Amino acid sequence: MRLLMLGGTGFVGSAIVAEGVRRGWTVTMFNRGIHGPTPPGVHRLRGDRTAPGGLAELAGGAWDVVVDTWDGAPRAVRDAATLLRSAGHYAYVSSCSVYAPPVLPGGGEESAVVSSAADDTGDDDYARCKAGGELAATGVFGDRALLVRAGLILGPGEDIGRLPWWLRRVARGGDVLAPGPADLPVQYVDVRDLAAFTLDRAAEGVGGAFNVISRPGHTTMGELLAEAVAATGADARLRWTDPEVILAAGIEPWNDLPIWIPPGHEYRWLQQCGVEKAYAAGLTCRPVTETVGDTWRWLERVGTVPPRAGRPARATVGLDPTREAALLTAQHPR
């Protein structure tokens, strides 16, 4: 199979490139050539998809599968898909964020999405960008477009730093503010499982939208943090604290305490997505032990979370140590 990866140096793109290489596919990356090295055995084409004439290097190429992770202005997806319309299949890595609120827990791919357009030039609304990217891909490729609506993505190479923040925090040891309840279900997808699903379905010629994320309760906050303690080998004590106490202290779910979305929160549905369609199509998700352990080993090797390739940096995640210490002292005095 001949794979063209648009981008390929970021978190998801790198995993897809690595999976293509592992399968023995002929892999080409197209990007500006300013972020990250070219993996062995991979051909690199250079160009800026947002610049006039920036797709010129792709003209005349022949590929069986194109994968696009673009999260900026949808017009860039439309232009790339139009130029590459002779390719066999176009896989667009989208997001469950495309669903229009209010979103019902357990909702599937039939749920309404936010309003957008394939020729939109705005790039400051993530949900609209992804929804517009979907329209752009399907507008050109029709049923040869695979829409991979990813949920929370974890694993080695993560460039946002959610799981790495927890690993670093646990590695420091001592009392760790653990957001309850411990049995709170957590839904996510390992980036390597996302990559495998994307290439499997694209190679099979499968089109349409899929929520690509584990089943709700694939793990829990308790299991996730226990695995972090085990992976790091740290002398850390998880101090489980009620959500009401944490929220009353002004600590924000997802940002201050990454991954955690407490019961009753308006975005709780993000970890209660319907996934039966993806599982029926062949999605498999590895155990949390593997995701956490491999992420820790990767983080120890690289030393720090890498910057996002080619896109504006996102806000830093993780709770300030002084705020954590203050709440721990108040709630768990020694």
C-alpha positions as CSV (number, residue, x, y, z in Angstrom):
1,M,0.0,0.0,0.0
2,R,1.1,3.5,-0.8
3,L,0.4,5.9,2.1
4,L,0.6,9.7,2.0
5,M,0.6,11.3,5.4
6,L,-0.2,15.0,5.4
7,G,1.9,16.3,8.2
8,G,3.3,13.4,10.0
9,T,5.5,15.0,12.7
10,G,2.9,15.6,15.4
11,F,1.4,13.2,17.9
12,V,-1.2,11.3,15.8
13,G,0.6,11.8,12.5
14,S,3.9,10.3,13.8
15,A,2.0,7.3,15.1
16,I,0.3,6.7,11.7
17,V,3.6,7.0,9.9
18,A,5.2,4.5,12.3
19,E,2.3,2.1,11.8
20,G,2.6,2.4,8.1
21,V,6.3,1.6,8.2
22,R,5.7,-1.3,10.5
23,R,3.3,-2.8,8.0
24,G,5.9,-2.5,5.2
25,W,3.9,0.1,3.3
26,T,5.5,2.7,1.1
27,V,5.2,5.9,3.2
28,T,5.4,9.5,2.1
29,M,5.1,12.5,4.4
30,F,4.1,15.9,3.2
31,N,4.9,18.9,5.4
32,R,7.0,22.0,5.7
33,G,10.1,20.1,6.8
34,I,10.7,22.3,9.8
35,H,9.4,20.0,12.6
36,G,11.0,16.6,13.5
37,P,13.2,14.2,11.5
38,T,12.2,12.0,8.7
39,P,11.9,8.4,9.9
40,P,14.1,5.8,8.2
41,G,12.5,4.4,5.1
42,V,10.0,7.3,4.7
43,H,10.0,9.7,1.7
44,R,9.5,13.4,2.5
45,L,7.9,16.0,0.3
46,R,8.0,19.6,1.3
47,G,5.3,22.2,1.0
48,D,3.1,24.6,3.0
49,R,-0.6,23.7,2.4
50,T,-1.7,27.2,3.5
51,A,0.5,29.0,1.0
52,P,-0.4,29.8,-2.6
53,G,1.0,26.9,-4.7
54,G,2.0,25.1,-1.5
55,L,0.6,21.7,-2.6
56,A,2.7,21.7,-5.8
57,E,4.9,18.8,-4.7
58,L,1.8,16.5,-4.5
59,A,0.8,17.0,-8.1
60,G,1.0,13.8,-10.1
61,G,1.5,11.5,-7.1
62,A,-0.3,8.2,-6.8
63,W,-1.4,6.9,-3.4
64,D,-3.8,4.3,-2.1
65,V,-4.4,6.0,1.2
66,V,-4.1,9.6,2.3
67,V,-4.4,10.5,6.0
68,D,-5.0,14.1,7.1
69,T,-5.0,15.3,10.7
70,W,-5.4,19.0,9.9
71,D,-7.2,21.0,12.7
72,G,-7.0,24.5,11.2
73,A,-9.2,26.2,8.5
74,P,-11.3,23.6,6.6
75,R,-10.4,25.1,3.3
76,A,-6.9,23.5,3.6
77,V,-8.5,20.1,3.8
78,R,-10.7,20.9,0.8
79,D,-7.8,22.1,-1.3
80,A,-5.7,19.0,-0.5
81,A,-8.5,16.6,-1.0
82,T,-9.3,18.2,-4.4
83,L,-5.7,17.9,-5.6
84,L,-5.6,14.3,-4.3
85,R,-9.0,13.1,-5.5
86,S,-7.4,10.3,-7.6
87,A,-6.2,8.6,-4.5
88,G,-7.9,5.5,-3.4
89,H,-9.1,6.6,0.1
90,Y,-9.0,9.7,2.2
91,A,-8.9,9.3,6.0
92,Y,-9.6,12.5,8.0
93,V,-8.7,12.3,11.7
94,S,-11.5,14.4,13.2
95,S,-12.8,14.6,16.8
96,C,-15.8,13.8,19.0
97,S,-15.7,17.6,19.6
98,V,-17.7,18.0,16.4
99,Y,-21.0,17.1,18.2
100,A,-23.3,20.0,18.8
101,P,-24.4,20.6,22.4
102,P,-26.2,19.4,24.3
103,V,-24.8,16.0,23.6
104,L,-26.5,13.0,25.2
105,P,-24.2,10.4,26.9
106,G,-23.9,7.3,24.8
107,G,-24.7,9.2,21.6
108,G,-23.3,7.7,18.4
109,E,-22.2,9.0,15.0
110,E,-25.8,9.9,14.1
111,S,-25.7,12.8,16.6
112,A,-25.9,16.3,15.2
113,V,-22.6,18.2,14.6
114,V,-21.8,21.9,14.8
115,S,-22.4,24.1,11.9
116,S,-19.5,24.6,9.6
117,A,-18.5,24.8,5.9
118,A,-15.8,23.1,3.7
119,D,-14.5,26.4,2.5
120,D,-14.3,28.1,5.9
121,T,-11.1,30.1,6.4
122,G,-11.4,30.6,10.1
123,D,-9.1,28.6,12.4
124,D,-10.0,29.7,15.9
125,D,-12.8,27.2,16.7
126,Y,-11.6,23.7,17.0
127,A,-15.0,22.0,16.7
128,R,-16.0,24.1,13.6
129,C,-12.6,23.4,12.0
130,K,-13.0,19.6,12.5
131,A,-16.6,19.6,11.3
132,G,-15.6,21.7,8.2
133,G,-12.7,19.3,7.6
134,E,-15.2,16.4,7.5
135,L,-17.4,18.2,5.0
136,A,-14.3,19.0,2.9
137,A,-13.1,15.3,2.8
138,T,-16.6,13.9,2.1
139,G,-17.4,16.6,-0.4
140,V,-14.5,15.4,-2.6
141,F,-14.2,11.7,-1.8
142,G,-17.8,10.8,-0.9
143,D,-18.0,7.3,0.5
144,R,-14.2,6.9,0.0
145,A,-13.7,9.3,2.9
146,L,-13.2,7.8,6.4
147,L,-13.9,10.2,9.3
148,V,-12.1,9.1,12.4
149,R,-13.8,11.0,15.3
150,A,-11.2,10.5,18.0
151,G,-11.9,11.1,21.7
152,L,-9.2,11.6,24.3
153,I,-6.0,10.4,22.8
154,L,-3.2,9.1,25.1
155,G,0.1,7.3,24.6
156,P,3.7,7.8,23.7
157,G,4.4,11.0,21.9
158,E,1.6,13.0,23.4
159,D,2.2,16.7,22.7
160,I,-0.5,18.1,25.0
161,G,0.8,16.6,28.2
162,R,-2.2,15.2,30.0
163,L,-1.0,11.7,30.9
164,P,2.7,13.0,31.0
165,W,1.6,15.6,33.6
166,W,0.1,12.9,35.8
167,L,3.2,10.7,35.4
168,R,5.6,13.6,36.3
169,R,3.4,14.5,39.3
170,V,3.3,11.0,40.6
171,A,7.0,10.6,40.0
172,R,7.7,13.5,42.4
173,G,6.1,11.4,45.1
174,G,4.4,12.4,48.4
175,D,0.8,13.2,48.8
176,V,-1.0,13.4,45.4
177,L,-4.4,15.1,45.0
178,A,-6.4,12.3,43.4
179,P,-9.8,13.6,42.0
180,G,-12.6,11.3,42.9
181,P,-14.5,9.2,42.7
182,A,-11.8,6.5,42.2
183,D,-14.2,4.3,40.3
184,L,-15.0,7.1,37.8
185,P,-15.0,5.6,34.3
186,V,-12.4,7.0,31.9
187,Q,-12.8,6.6,28.1
188,Y,-9.8,7.2,25.8
189,V,-7.9,5.7,22.9
190,D,-4.2,4.9,22.7
191,V,-2.7,6.7,19.7
192,R,-1.3,3.4,18.4
193,D,-4.7,1.8,18.4
194,L,-6.1,4.9,16.6
195,A,-3.4,4.6,14.0
196,A,-4.1,0.9,13.4
197,F,-7.9,1.4,13.1
198,T,-7.4,4.3,10.7
199,L,-5.1,2.3,8.3
200,D,-7.0,-0.9,8.6
201,R,-10.3,0.7,7.6
202,A,-8.8,2.9,4.9
203,A,-7.0,0.0,3.4
204,E,-10.4,-1.9,3.3
205,G,-12.1,1.0,1.7
206,V,-14.4,1.7,4.6
207,G,-16.0,5.2,4.6
208,G,-18.2,7.2,7.0
209,A,-17.8,8.4,10.5
210,F,-16.7,6.4,13.5
211,N,-16.2,7.4,17.2
212,V,-12.7,6.0,17.7
213,I,-12.3,5.7,21.5
214,S,-12.5,2.9,24.0
215,R,-15.7,1.7,25.6
216,P,-16.7,3.9,28.6
217,G,-15.0,2.4,31.6
218,H,-12.1,0.9,29.7
219,T,-10.3,2.1,32.8
220,T,-11.1,4.3,35.8
221,M,-9.3,7.3,37.5
222,G,-8.3,4.9,40.2
223,E,-6.8,2.3,37.8
224,L,-5.1,5.0,35.8
225,L,-3.4,6.7,38.7
226,A,-2.5,3.3,40.3
227,E,-0.8,2.4,37.0
228,A,1.1,5.7,37.1
229,V,2.4,4.9,40.6
230,A,3.4,1.4,39.5
231,A,5.1,2.6,36.3
232,T,7.1,5.3,37.9
233,G,7.9,3.3,41.1
234,A,7.4,6.5,43.1
235,D,6.7,6.8,46.8
236,A,3.4,8.5,46.0
237,R,0.2,8.4,48.2
238,L,-3.0,9.0,46.3
239,R,-5.3,11.2,48.4
240,W,-8.8,10.7,47.0
241,T,-10.8,13.9,47.3
242,D,-14.5,14.4,46.5
243,P,-15.3,16.3,43.3
244,E,-17.4,18.9,45.2
245,V,-14.4,19.9,47.3
246,I,-12.1,20.2,44.3
247,L,-14.6,22.3,42.3
248,A,-15.3,24.5,45.2
249,A,-11.6,25.3,45.4
250,G,-11.7,26.7,41.8
251,I,-9.8,23.8,40.4
252,E,-10.8,23.0,36.8
253,P,-11.5,19.5,35.4
254,W,-9.5,18.6,32.3
255,N,-7.1,21.5,32.5
256,D,-5.9,21.7,36.1
257,L,-6.5,18.0,36.6
258,P,-6.0,16.5,33.1
259,I,-8.2,13.6,31.9
260,W,-10.6,14.0,34.9
261,I,-14.2,15.0,34.1
262,P,-16.4,14.6,37.2
263,P,-20.0,13.3,37.3
264,G,-22.5,15.9,36.3
265,H,-20.1,18.1,34.5
266,E,-21.3,19.6,31.2
267,Y,-18.5,17.8,29.3
268,R,-18.9,14.5,31.0
269,W,-20.4,13.1,27.8
270,L,-16.9,13.3,26.3
271,Q,-16.1,10.1,28.2
272,Q,-19.4,8.5,27.5
273,C,-19.4,8.4,23.7
274,G,-21.2,5.6,21.9
275,V,-18.6,3.3,20.2
276,E,-20.4,0.2,19.1
277,K,-20.0,1.1,15.4
278,A,-16.2,1.4,15.7
279,Y,-15.9,-1.9,17.7
280,A,-18.1,-3.7,15.2
281,A,-15.7,-2.4,12.5
282,G,-12.7,-3.8,14.2
283,L,-11.4,-1.3,16.8
284,T,-9.3,-2.9,19.6
285,C,-7.9,-1.0,22.6
286,R,-4.9,-2.2,24.5
287,P,-5.0,-2.3,28.4
288,V,-4.3,0.8,30.4
289,T,-1.2,-0.8,31.9
290,E,0.4,-0.8,28.4
291,T,-0.5,2.8,27.6
292,V,0.7,4.2,30.9
293,G,3.9,2.1,31.1
294,D,4.9,2.8,27.5
295,T,4.2,6.5,27.9
296,W,6.4,6.7,31.0
297,R,9.2,4.9,29.3
298,W,8.9,7.3,26.3
299,L,8.8,10.3,28.6
300,E,11.9,9.2,30.5
301,R,13.7,8.8,27.2
302,V,12.7,12.2,25.6
303,G,12.8,14.2,28.9
304,T,9.9,16.6,28.1
305,V,6.6,16.9,26.3
306,P,7.3,17.9,22.7
307,P,5.8,21.1,21.3
308,R,2.9,20.8,18.9
309,A,4.1,20.5,15.3
310,G,3.0,23.4,13.1
311,R,0.0,24.7,15.2
312,P,-0.3,27.3,17.9
313,A,0.7,25.9,21.4
314,R,-2.2,25.0,23.7
315,A,-2.5,26.2,27.2
316,T,-0.3,24.3,29.7
317,V,-2.2,21.6,31.5
318,G,-1.7,20.6,35.2
319,L,-2.3,22.0,38.6
320,D,0.1,24.5,40.3
321,P,1.9,22.7,43.1
322,T,1.1,25.4,45.7
323,R,-2.7,25.1,45.0
324,E,-2.5,21.4,45.2
325,A,-0.6,21.5,48.5
326,A,-3.1,24.0,50.0
327,L,-6.1,21.7,49.2
328,L,-4.3,18.6,50.4
329,T,-3.4,20.3,53.7
330,A,-7.0,21.4,54.3
331,Q,-8.6,18.1,53.3
332,H,-6.0,15.5,54.4
333,P,-4.2,16.9,57.5
334,R,-1.5,14.7,58.8
